[in-house]
Amino acid sequence: APYGTVIEAWYPLGHGDKGLLEEPVFVALAEKYGKTPAQVILRWHVQMGTSIIPGSKNPAHIADNANIFDFSLTEDEMAEIAKLDGTMTYYTATEEALAGYLAMRPDFDAQE
């Protein structure tokens, strides 16, 4: 934070993992706010100050992913979601993967 660095959520929706989207806390909050569990998850990330870029090719999902700014989670709800921290892992950085990221060099001059 002192350097203006923002955390980015990789796979904020767990690649659409059914278990994550059916997590009882997300289902209950989705019902309370008239949203989907995915929207609750994305809203939690936004309120945490996390940068999120959820991917989808489905136009309805893309619209839903952007429709998260008309409600806010309470502090208690944020804390309840935070209790899930570490219960599921969707990405584990390996030395090989990290080396691959460091080796990426897009050729920006070749792009039109």
N, CA, C and O atoms as CSV, one atom per row, in Angstrom:
chain,resi,resn,atom,element,x,y,z
A,1,ALA,N,N,0.803,-1.204,0.000
A,1,ALA,CA,C,0.000,0.000,0.000
A,1,ALA,C,C,0.846,1.268,0.000
A,1,ALA,O,O,0.514,2.212,-0.718
A,2,PRO,N,N,1.928,1.327,0.779
A,2,PRO,CA,C,2.699,2.576,0.775
A,2,PRO,C,C,3.295,2.915,-0.593
A,2,PRO,O,O,3.641,4.067,-0.851
A,3,TYR,N,N,3.413,1.920,-1.463
A,3,TYR,CA,C,4.000,2.135,-2.780
A,3,TYR,C,C,2.956,2.204,-3.888
A,3,TYR,O,O,3.303,2.284,-5.066
A,4,GLY,N,N,1.674,2.174,-3.514
A,4,GLY,CA,C,0.614,2.244,-4.503
A,4,GLY,C,C,0.374,0.941,-5.252
A,4,GLY,O,O,-0.249,0.930,-6.314
A,5,THR,N,N,0.866,-0.145,-4.698
A,5,THR,CA,C,0.699,-1.454,-5.331
A,5,THR,C,C,-0.671,-2.024,-4.983
A,5,THR,O,O,-1.103,-1.976,-3.831
A,6,VAL,N,N,-1.334,-2.554,-5.977
A,6,VAL,CA,C,-2.653,-3.151,-5.781
A,6,VAL,C,C,-2.551,-4.639,-6.104
A,6,VAL,O,O,-1.928,-5.028,-7.091
A,7,ILE,N,N,-3.163,-5.454,-5.274
A,7,ILE,CA,C,-3.189,-6.892,-5.499
A,7,ILE,C,C,-4.214,-7.204,-6.585
A,7,ILE,O,O,-5.303,-6.630,-6.605
A,8,GLU,N,N,-3.854,-8.123,-7.492
A,8,GLU,CA,C,-4.779,-8.572,-8.518
A,8,GLU,C,C,-5.245,-9.981,-8.164
A,8,GLU,O,O,-4.438,-10.846,-7.822
A,9,ALA,N,N,-6.542,-10.197,-8.249
A,9,ALA,CA,C,-7.099,-11.524,-7.981
A,9,ALA,C,C,-6.992,-12.369,-9.253
A,9,ALA,O,O,-7.595,-12.054,-10.279
A,10,TRP,N,N,-6.224,-13.432,-9.161
A,10,TRP,CA,C,-6.165,-14.380,-10.260
A,10,TRP,C,C,-7.283,-15.380,-10.029
A,10,TRP,O,O,-7.408,-15.936,-8.938
A,11,TYR,N,N,-8.078,-15.606,-11.030
A,11,TYR,CA,C,-9.198,-16.543,-10.937
A,11,TYR,C,C,-10.139,-16.168,-9.797
A,11,TYR,O,O,-10.402,-17.000,-8.927
A,12,PRO,N,N,-10.657,-14.933,-9.776
A,12,PRO,CA,C,-11.510,-14.527,-8.655
A,12,PRO,C,C,-12.770,-15.375,-8.521
A,12,PRO,O,O,-13.392,-15.409,-7.460
A,13,LEU,N,N,-13.142,-16.057,-9.601
A,13,LEU,CA,C,-14.321,-16.923,-9.542
A,13,LEU,C,C,-13.930,-18.395,-9.626
A,13,LEU,O,O,-14.773,-19.253,-9.887
A,14,GLY,N,N,-12.653,-18.682,-9.404
A,14,GLY,CA,C,-12.200,-20.068,-9.364
A,14,GLY,C,C,-12.484,-20.830,-10.639
A,14,GLY,O,O,-12.834,-22.010,-10.591
A,15,HIS,N,N,-12.339,-20.176,-11.779
A,15,HIS,CA,C,-12.656,-20.787,-13.073
A,15,HIS,C,C,-14.103,-21.271,-13.116
A,15,HIS,O,O,-14.402,-22.262,-13.782
A,16,GLY,N,N,-14.996,-20.588,-12.420
A,16,GLY,CA,C,-16.402,-20.989,-12.410
A,16,GLY,C,C,-16.655,-22.246,-11.581
A,16,GLY,O,O,-17.635,-22.958,-11.800
A,17,ASP,N,N,-15.761,-22.509,-10.629
A,17,ASP,CA,C,-15.878,-23.706,-9.783
A,17,ASP,C,C,-17.240,-23.757,-9.102
A,17,ASP,O,O,-17.613,-22.844,-8.365
A,18,LYS,N,N,-17.972,-24.829,-9.355
A,18,LYS,CA,C,-19.318,-24.974,-8.814
A,18,LYS,C,C,-19.304,-24.958,-7.284
A,18,LYS,O,O,-20.199,-24.385,-6.663
A,19,GLY,N,N,-18.293,-25.585,-6.674
A,19,GLY,CA,C,-18.208,-25.602,-5.214
A,19,GLY,C,C,-18.057,-24.208,-4.626
A,19,GLY,O,O,-18.647,-23.898,-3.591
A,20,LEU,N,N,-17.269,-23.370,-5.283
A,20,LEU,CA,C,-17.091,-21.993,-4.817
A,20,LEU,C,C,-18.390,-21.214,-4.975
A,20,LEU,O,O,-18.815,-20.504,-4.063
A,21,LEU,N,N,-19.012,-21.352,-6.135
A,21,LEU,CA,C,-20.237,-20.607,-6.400
A,21,LEU,C,C,-21.417,-21.099,-5.563
A,21,LEU,O,O,-22.409,-20.386,-5.412
A,22,GLU,N,N,-21.315,-22.310,-5.022
A,22,GLU,CA,C,-22.375,-22.842,-4.158
A,22,GLU,C,C,-22.020,-22.732,-2.670
A,22,GLU,O,O,-22.746,-23.246,-1.819
A,23,GLU,N,N,-20.908,-22.065,-2.358
A,23,GLU,CA,C,-20.517,-21.854,-0.963
A,23,GLU,C,C,-21.681,-21.167,-0.250
A,23,GLU,O,O,-22.156,-20.129,-0.712
A,24,PRO,N,N,-22.151,-21.731,0.872
A,24,PRO,CA,C,-23.350,-21.198,1.532
A,24,PRO,C,C,-23.325,-19.702,1.826
A,24,PRO,O,O,-24.354,-19.040,1.693
A,25,VAL,N,N,-22.192,-19.156,2.216
A,25,VAL,CA,C,-22.152,-17.725,2.527
A,25,VAL,C,C,-22.431,-16.894,1.273
A,25,VAL,O,O,-23.106,-15.868,1.357
A,26,PHE,N,N,-21.923,-17.321,0.114
A,26,PHE,CA,C,-22.163,-16.578,-1.127
A,26,PHE,C,C,-23.611,-16.730,-1.586
A,26,PHE,O,O,-24.217,-15.778,-2.077
A,27,VAL,N,N,-24.157,-17.925,-1.424
A,27,VAL,CA,C,-25.546,-18.165,-1.813
A,27,VAL,C,C,-26.494,-17.314,-0.961
A,27,VAL,O,O,-27.418,-16.693,-1.485
A,28,ALA,N,N,-26.257,-17.290,0.357
A,28,ALA,CA,C,-27.125,-16.514,1.256
A,28,ALA,C,C,-27.044,-15.021,0.949
A,28,ALA,O,O,-28.063,-14.333,0.917
A,29,LEU,N,N,-25.832,-14.527,0.724
A,29,LEU,CA,C,-25.684,-13.102,0.430
A,29,LEU,C,C,-26.262,-12.755,-0.941
A,29,LEU,O,O,-26.822,-11.675,-1.127
A,30,ALA,N,N,-26.128,-13.660,-1.885
A,30,ALA,CA,C,-26.716,-13.433,-3.211
A,30,ALA,C,C,-28.227,-13.306,-3.101
A,30,ALA,O,O,-28.828,-12.434,-3.728
A,31,GLU,N,N,-28.838,-14.170,-2.309
A,31,GLU,CA,C,-30.286,-14.082,-2.109
A,31,GLU,C,C,-30.656,-12.772,-1.419
A,31,GLU,O,O,-31.629,-12.121,-1.801
A,32,LYS,N,N,-29.887,-12.387,-0.407
A,32,LYS,CA,C,-30.172,-11.156,0.338
A,32,LYS,C,C,-30.144,-9.930,-0.579
A,32,LYS,O,O,-31.010,-9.059,-0.488
A,33,TYR,N,N,-29.140,-9.870,-1.466
A,33,TYR,CA,C,-28.950,-8.678,-2.289
A,33,TYR,C,C,-29.558,-8.787,-3.685
A,33,TYR,O,O,-29.483,-7.837,-4.465
A,34,GLY,N,N,-30.159,-9.929,-4.008
A,34,GLY,CA,C,-30.726,-10.103,-5.346
A,34,GLY,C,C,-29.655,-10.174,-6.413
A,34,GLY,O,O,-29.829,-9.671,-7.523
A,35,LYS,N,N,-28.550,-10.802,-6.067
A,35,LYS,CA,C,-27.412,-10.933,-6.969
A,35,LYS,C,C,-27.068,-12.404,-7.144
A,35,LYS,O,O,-27.725,-13.268,-6.561
A,36,THR,N,N,-26.059,-12.693,-7.929
A,36,THR,CA,C,-25.569,-14.059,-8.064
A,36,THR,C,C,-24.407,-14.250,-7.091
A,36,THR,O,O,-23.799,-13.270,-6.659
A,37,PRO,N,N,-24.092,-15.497,-6.744
A,37,PRO,CA,C,-22.914,-15.723,-5.909
A,37,PRO,C,C,-21.643,-15.128,-6.537
A,37,PRO,O,O,-20.786,-14.600,-5.829
A,38,ALA,N,N,-21.531,-15.216,-7.851
A,38,ALA,CA,C,-20.355,-14.641,-8.522
A,38,ALA,C,C,-20.273,-13.138,-8.283
A,38,ALA,O,O,-19.189,-12.609,-8.040
A,39,GLN,N,N,-21.400,-12.452,-8.349
A,39,GLN,CA,C,-21.407,-11.007,-8.114
A,39,GLN,C,C,-21.006,-10.682,-6.675
A,39,GLN,O,O,-20.316,-9.691,-6.439
A,40,VAL,N,N,-21.426,-11.494,-5.723
A,40,VAL,CA,C,-21.040,-11.279,-4.324
A,40,VAL,C,C,-19.533,-11.449,-4.180
A,40,VAL,O,O,-18.883,-10.657,-3.498
A,41,ILE,N,N,-18.979,-12.466,-4.811
A,41,ILE,CA,C,-17.526,-12.706,-4.737
A,41,ILE,C,C,-16.774,-11.520,-5.324
A,41,ILE,O,O,-15.814,-11.031,-4.729
A,42,LEU,N,N,-17.212,-11.059,-6.490
A,42,LEU,CA,C,-16.531,-9.932,-7.123
A,42,LEU,C,C,-16.667,-8.663,-6.296
A,42,LEU,O,O,-15.723,-7.878,-6.201
A,43,ARG,N,N,-17.836,-8.457,-5.696
A,43,ARG,CA,C,-18.035,-7.282,-4.842
A,43,ARG,C,C,-17.106,-7.338,-3.642
A,43,ARG,O,O,-16.541,-6.317,-3.251
A,44,TRP,N,N,-16.941,-8.511,-3.055
A,44,TRP,CA,C,-16.030,-8.675,-1.913
A,44,TRP,C,C,-14.622,-8.252,-2.313
A,44,TRP,O,O,-13.952,-7.528,-1.577
A,45,HIS,N,N,-14.176,-8.708,-3.484
A,45,HIS,CA,C,-12.832,-8.331,-3.949
A,45,HIS,C,C,-12.709,-6.818,-4.104
A,45,HIS,O,O,-11.720,-6.225,-3.674
A,46,VAL,N,N,-13.710,-6.198,-4.715
A,46,VAL,CA,C,-13.679,-4.744,-4.924
A,46,VAL,C,C,-13.606,-4.023,-3.584
A,46,VAL,O,O,-12.808,-3.102,-3.415
A,47,GLN,N,N,-14.428,-4.435,-2.641
A,47,GLN,CA,C,-14.418,-3.777,-1.331
A,47,GLN,C,C,-13.108,-4.019,-0.586
A,47,GLN,O,O,-12.727,-3.216,0.266
A,48,MET,N,N,-12.421,-5.107,-0.894
A,48,MET,CA,C,-11.113,-5.371,-0.286
A,48,MET,C,C,-10.024,-4.527,-0.939
A,48,MET,O,O,-8.904,-4.454,-0.432
A,49,GLY,N,N,-10.350,-3.893,-2.058
A,49,GLY,CA,C,-9.358,-3.090,-2.776
A,49,GLY,C,C,-8.541,-3.899,-3.761
A,49,GLY,O,O,-7.495,-3.447,-4.228
A,50,THR,N,N,-9.007,-5.081,-4.074
A,50,THR,CA,C,-8.313,-5.967,-5.001
A,50,THR,C,C,-8.712,-5.638,-6.429
A,50,THR,O,O,-9.878,-5.355,-6.703
A,51,SER,N,N,-7.758,-5.673,-7.330
A,51,SER,CA,C,-8.036,-5.498,-8.755
A,51,SER,C,C,-8.562,-6.828,-9.291
A,51,SER,O,O,-7.945,-7.873,-9.078
A,52,ILE,N,N,-9.682,-6.791,-9.975
A,52,ILE,CA,C,-10.252,-8.016,-10.529
A,52,ILE,C,C,-10.485,-7.850,-12.017
A,52,ILE,O,O,-10.917,-6.792,-12.476
A,53,ILE,N,N,-10.200,-8.887,-12.758
A,53,ILE,CA,C,-10.476,-8.916,-14.185
A,53,ILE,C,C,-11.074,-10.290,-14.473
A,53,ILE,O,O,-10.384,-11.183,-14.964
A,54,PRO,N,N,-12.371,-10.457,-14.163
A,54,PRO,CA,C,-12.983,-11.756,-14.422
A,54,PRO,C,C,-13.157,-11.971,-15.919
A,54,PRO,O,O,-13.606,-11.075,-16.634
A,55,GLY,N,N,-12.807,-13.136,-16.378
A,55,GLY,CA,C,-12.915,-13.426,-17.798
A,55,GLY,C,C,-14.180,-14.196,-18.117
A,55,GLY,O,O,-14.636,-15.027,-17.332
A,56,SER,N,N,-14.735,-13.909,-19.271
A,56,SER,CA,C,-15.891,-14.654,-19.753
A,56,SER,C,C,-16.084,-14.334,-21.224
A,56,SER,O,O,-15.777,-13.234,-21.683
A,57,LYS,N,N,-16.595,-15.308,-21.950
A,57,LYS,CA,C,-16.983,-15.093,-23.342
A,57,LYS,C,C,-18.495,-14.964,-23.449
A,57,LYS,O,O,-19.023,-14.669,-24.521
A,58,ASN,N,N,-19.188,-15.183,-22.347
A,58,ASN,CA,C,-20.644,-15.142,-22.302
A,58,ASN,C,C,-21.096,-13.704,-22.038
A,58,ASN,O,O,-20.812,-13.161,-20.970
A,59,PRO,N,N,-21.799,-13.073,-22.998
A,59,PRO,CA,C,-22.215,-11.676,-22.818
A,59,PRO,C,C,-23.032,-11.436,-21.541
A,59,PRO,O,O,-22.890,-10.388,-20.910
A,60,ALA,N,N,-23.874,-12.383,-21.158
A,60,ALA,CA,C,-24.671,-12.214,-19.931
A,60,ALA,C,C,-23.775,-12.224,-18.697
A,60,ALA,O,O,-23.993,-11.452,-17.763
A,61,HIS,N,N,-22.776,-13.091,-18.691
A,61,HIS,CA,C,-21.844,-13.130,-17.551
A,61,HIS,C,C,-21.004,-11.856,-17.492
A,61,HIS,O,O,-20.740,-11.331,-16.410
A,62,ILE,N,N,-20.591,-11.368,-18.643
A,62,ILE,CA,C,-19.810,-10.132,-18.681
A,62,ILE,C,C,-20.631,-8.987,-18.088
A,62,ILE,O,O,-20.123,-8.199,-17.290
A,63,ALA,N,N,-21.896,-8.902,-18.479
A,63,ALA,CA,C,-22.773,-7.856,-17.937
A,63,ALA,C,C,-22.962,-8.034,-16.436
A,63,ALA,O,O,-22.908,-7.060,-15.685
A,64,ASP,N,N,-23.183,-9.272,-15.991
A,64,ASP,CA,C,-23.332,-9.534,-14.556
A,64,ASP,C,C,-22.072,-9.154,-13.786
A,64,ASP,O,O,-22.148,-8.588,-12.695
A,65,ASN,N,N,-20.911,-9.469,-14.362
A,65,ASN,CA,C,-19.647,-9.167,-13.683
A,65,ASN,C,C,-19.458,-7.671,-13.455
A,65,ASN,O,O,-18.797,-7.264,-12.500
A,66,ALA,N,N,-20.027,-6.866,-14.318
A,66,ALA,CA,C,-19.912,-5.408,-14.177
A,66,ALA,C,C,-21.000,-4.822,-13.283
A,66,ALA,O,O,-20.888,-3.680,-12.838
A,67,ASN,N,N,-22.034,-5.585,-13.020
A,67,ASN,CA,C,-23.178,-5.094,-12.257
A,67,ASN,C,C,-23.022,-5.401,-10.765
A,67,ASN,O,O,-23.829,-6.119,-10.175
A,68,ILE,N,N,-21.970,-4.843,-10.175
A,68,ILE,CA,C,-21.677,-5.120,-8.756
A,68,ILE,C,C,-21.525,-3.841,-7.931
A,68,ILE,O,O,-21.048,-3.884,-6.797
A,69,PHE,N,N,-21.925,-2.722,-8.493
A,69,PHE,CA,C,-21.687,-1.458,-7.809
A,69,PHE,C,C,-22.955,-0.834,-7.223
A,69,PHE,O,O,-22.940,0.323,-6.804
A,70,ASP,N,N,-24.043,-1.592,-7.193
A,70,ASP,CA,C,-25.286,-1.063,-6.632
A,70,ASP,C,C,-25.615,-1.668,-5.267
A,70,ASP,O,O,-26.737,-1.543,-4.777
A,71,PHE,N,N,-24.618,-2.328,-4.656
A,71,PHE,CA,C,-24.795,-2.841,-3.303
A,71,PHE,C,C,-23.426,-2.897,-2.633
A,71,PHE,O,O,-22.392,-2.897,-3.301
A,72,SER,N,N,-23.436,-2.945,-1.318
A,72,SER,CA,C,-22.200,-3.069,-0.542
A,72,SER,C,C,-22.400,-4.126,0.525
A,72,SER,O,O,-23.480,-4.257,1.101
A,73,LEU,N,N,-21.353,-4.869,0.775
A,73,LEU,CA,C,-21.372,-5.863,1.845
A,73,LEU,C,C,-21.051,-5.161,3.160
A,73,LEU,O,O,-20.251,-4.226,3.190
A,74,THR,N,N,-21.670,-5.608,4.233
A,74,THR,CA,C,-21.399,-5.021,5.543
A,74,THR,C,C,-20.042,-5.514,6.047
A,74,THR,O,O,-19.467,-6.451,5.492
A,75,GLU,N,N,-19.544,-4.882,7.090
A,75,GLU,CA,C,-18.279,-5.323,7.693
A,75,GLU,C,C,-18.383,-6.755,8.184
A,75,GLU,O,O,-17.447,-7.537,8.019
A,76,ASP,N,N,-19.522,-7.109,8.792
A,76,ASP,CA,C,-19.715,-8.477,9.271
A,76,ASP,C,C,-19.718,-9.480,8.116
A,76,ASP,O,O,-19.156,-10.569,8.230
A,77,GLU,N,N,-20.354,-9.104,7.006
A,77,GLU,CA,C,-20.376,-9.993,5.839
A,77,GLU,C,C,-18.987,-10.141,5.234
A,77,GLU,O,O,-18.594,-11.233,4.823
A,78,MET,N,N,-18.249,-9.041,5.182
A,78,MET,CA,C,-16.874,-9.096,4.685
A,78,MET,C,C,-16.033,-10.039,5.554
A,78,MET,O,O,-15.243,-10.830,5.039
A,79,ALA,N,N,-16.209,-9.946,6.862
A,79,ALA,CA,C,-15.467,-10.793,7.797
A,79,ALA,C,C,-15.847,-12.262,7.641
A,79,ALA,O,O,-14.993,-13.145,7.723
A,80,GLU,N,N,-17.131,-12.514,7.416
A,80,GLU,CA,C,-17.601,-13.897,7.224
A,80,GLU,C,C,-16.957,-14.514,5.981
A,80,GLU,O,O,-16.526,-15.667,6.006
A,81,ILE,N,N,-16.895,-13.754,4.915
A,81,ILE,CA,C,-16.252,-14.236,3.686
A,81,ILE,C,C,-14.760,-14.439,3.912
A,81,ILE,O,O,-14.188,-15.416,3.428
A,82,ALA,N,N,-14.134,-13.536,4.635
A,82,ALA,CA,C,-12.694,-13.639,4.886
A,82,ALA,C,C,-12.331,-14.918,5.637
A,82,ALA,O,O,-11.202,-15.398,5.534
A,83,LYS,N,N,-13.270,-15.466,6.382
A,83,LYS,CA,C,-13.008,-16.722,7.102
A,83,LYS,C,C,-12.754,-17.882,6.150
A,83,LYS,O,O,-12.194,-18.901,6.553
A,84,LEU,N,N,-13.157,-17.742,4.899
A,84,LEU,CA,C,-12.931,-18.790,3.909
A,84,LEU,C,C,-11.495,-18.815,3.409
A,84,LEU,O,O,-11.103,-19.753,2.715
A,85,ASP,N,N,-10.703,-17.801,3.747
A,85,ASP,CA,C,-9.336,-17.671,3.260
A,85,ASP,C,C,-8.554,-18.958,3.488
A,85,ASP,O,O,-8.454,-19.462,4.607
A,86,GLY,N,N,-8.011,-19.466,2.410
A,86,GLY,CA,C,-7.166,-20.649,2.503
A,86,GLY,C,C,-7.915,-21.969,2.429
A,86,GLY,O,O,-7.291,-23.030,2.464
A,87,THR,N,N,-9.242,-21.929,2.329
A,87,THR,CA,C,-9.971,-23.190,2.277
A,87,THR,C,C,-9.963,-23.798,0.880
A,87,THR,O,O,-10.192,-24.999,0.732
A,88,MET,N,N,-9.702,-22.986,-0.157
A,88,MET,CA,C,-9.613,-23.472,-1.529
A,88,MET,C,C,-8.477,-22.744,-2.225
A,88,MET,O,O,-8.311,-21.537,-2.047
A,89,THR,N,N,-7.695,-23.466,-3.015
A,89,THR,CA,C,-6.611,-22.868,-3.776
A,89,THR,C,C,-6.821,-23.182,-5.245
A,89,THR,O,O,-7.027,-24.338,-5.614
A,90,TYR,N,N,-6.770,-22.165,-6.078
A,90,TYR,CA,C,-6.981,-22.358,-7.510
A,90,TYR,C,C,-5.710,-22.146,-8.312
A,90,TYR,O,O,-5.660,-22.479,-9.497
A,91,TYR,N,N,-4.703,-21.608,-7.693
A,91,TYR,CA,C,-3.450,-21.379,-8.397
A,91,TYR,C,C,-2.308,-21.500,-7.403
A,91,TYR,O,O,-2.327,-20.895,-6.331
A,92,THR,N,N,-1.322,-22.286,-7.777
A,92,THR,CA,C,-0.116,-22.409,-6.969
A,92,THR,C,C,1.058,-22.072,-7.869
A,92,THR,O,O,1.286,-22.735,-8.881
A,93,ALA,N,N,1.794,-21.053,-7.501
A,93,ALA,CA,C,2.951,-20.647,-8.286
A,93,ALA,C,C,4.070,-21.662,-8.103
A,93,ALA,O,O,4.466,-21.973,-6.980
A,94,THR,N,N,4.570,-22.168,-9.213
A,94,THR,CA,C,5.723,-23.064,-9.177
A,94,THR,C,C,6.931,-22.279,-9.668
A,94,THR,O,O,6.783,-21.240,-10.311
A,95,GLU,N,N,8.116,-22.771,-9.368
A,95,GLU,CA,C,9.337,-22.111,-9.844
A,95,GLU,C,C,9.319,-22.044,-11.376
A,95,GLU,O,O,9.703,-21.033,-11.965
A,96,GLU,N,N,8.871,-23.120,-12.006
A,96,GLU,CA,C,8.814,-23.165,-13.468
A,96,GLU,C,C,7.851,-22.113,-14.014
A,96,GLU,O,O,8.178,-21.408,-14.969
A,97,ALA,N,N,6.662,-22.005,-13.412
A,97,ALA,CA,C,5.677,-21.022,-13.866
A,97,ALA,C,C,6.204,-19.599,-13.675
A,97,ALA,O,O,6.074,-18.763,-14.569
A,98,LEU,N,N,6.790,-19.327,-12.527
A,98,LEU,CA,C,7.317,-17.988,-12.268
A,98,LEU,C,C,8.433,-17.639,-13.248
A,98,LEU,O,O,8.505,-16.507,-13.725
A,99,ALA,N,N,9.297,-18.594,-13.548
A,99,ALA,CA,C,10.365,-18.352,-14.517
A,99,ALA,C,C,9.765,-18.057,-15.894
A,99,ALA,O,O,10.272,-17.215,-16.634
A,100,GLY,N,N,8.685,-18.759,-16.224
A,100,GLY,CA,C,8.007,-18.510,-17.499
A,100,GLY,C,C,7.439,-17.108,-17.581
A,100,GLY,O,O,7.532,-16.457,-18.622
A,101,TYR,N,N,6.852,-16.638,-16.490
A,101,TYR,CA,C,6.314,-15.270,-16.473
A,101,TYR,C,C,7.429,-14.247,-16.657
A,101,TYR,O,O,7.278,-13.269,-17.389
A,102,LEU,N,N,8.537,-14.485,-15.989
A,102,LEU,CA,C,9.662,-13.554,-16.102
A,102,LEU,C,C,10.243,-13.537,-17.513
A,102,LEU,O,O,10.793,-12.526,-17.947
A,103,ALA,N,N,10.122,-14.640,-18.218
A,103,ALA,CA,C,10.683,-14.744,-19.566
A,103,ALA,C,C,9.764,-14.140,-20.628
A,103,ALA,O,O,10.186,-13.950,-21.768
A,104,MET,N,N,8.529,-13.840,-20.274
A,104,MET,CA,C,7.596,-13.278,-21.258
A,104,MET,C,C,8.069,-11.903,-21.704
A,104,MET,O,O,8.332,-11.023,-20.884
A,105,ARG,N,N,8.170,-11.737,-22.999
A,105,ARG,CA,C,8.572,-10.454,-23.558
A,105,ARG,C,C,7.695,-10.172,-24.778
A,105,ARG,O,O,8.082,-10.506,-25.897
A,106,PRO,N,N,6.537,-9.571,-24.586
A,106,PRO,CA,C,5.672,-9.268,-25.734
A,106,PRO,C,C,6.388,-8.348,-26.719
A,106,PRO,O,O,7.085,-7.417,-26.317
A,107,ASP,N,N,6.211,-8.615,-28.002
A,107,ASP,CA,C,6.786,-7.774,-29.035
A,107,ASP,C,C,5.774,-6.695,-29.382
A,107,ASP,O,O,4.988,-6.841,-30.318
A,108,PHE,N,N,5.804,-5.613,-28.620
A,108,PHE,CA,C,4.841,-4.544,-28.818
A,108,PHE,C,C,4.997,-3.853,-30.175
A,108,PHE,O,O,4.022,-3.354,-30.737
A,109,ASP,N,N,6.223,-3.824,-30.697
A,109,ASP,CA,C,6.455,-3.189,-31.993
A,109,ASP,C,C,5.804,-3.952,-33.127
A,109,ASP,O,O,5.494,-3.367,-34.165
A,110,ALA,N,N,5.587,-5.265,-32.949
A,110,ALA,CA,C,4.998,-6.083,-33.995
A,110,ALA,C,C,3.474,-5.986,-34.015
A,110,ALA,O,O,2.834,-6.445,-34.961
A,111,GLN,N,N,2.907,-5.403,-32.996
A,111,GLN,CA,C,1.453,-5.291,-32.926
A,111,GLN,C,C,0.967,-4.123,-33.768
A,111,GLN,O,O,1.637,-3.098,-33.892
A,112,GLU,N,N,-0.215,-4.305,-34.343
A,112,GLU,CA,C,-0.799,-3.228,-35.154
A,112,GLU,C,C,-1.765,-2.426,-34.354
A,112,GLU,O,O,-2.355,-1.477,-34.869
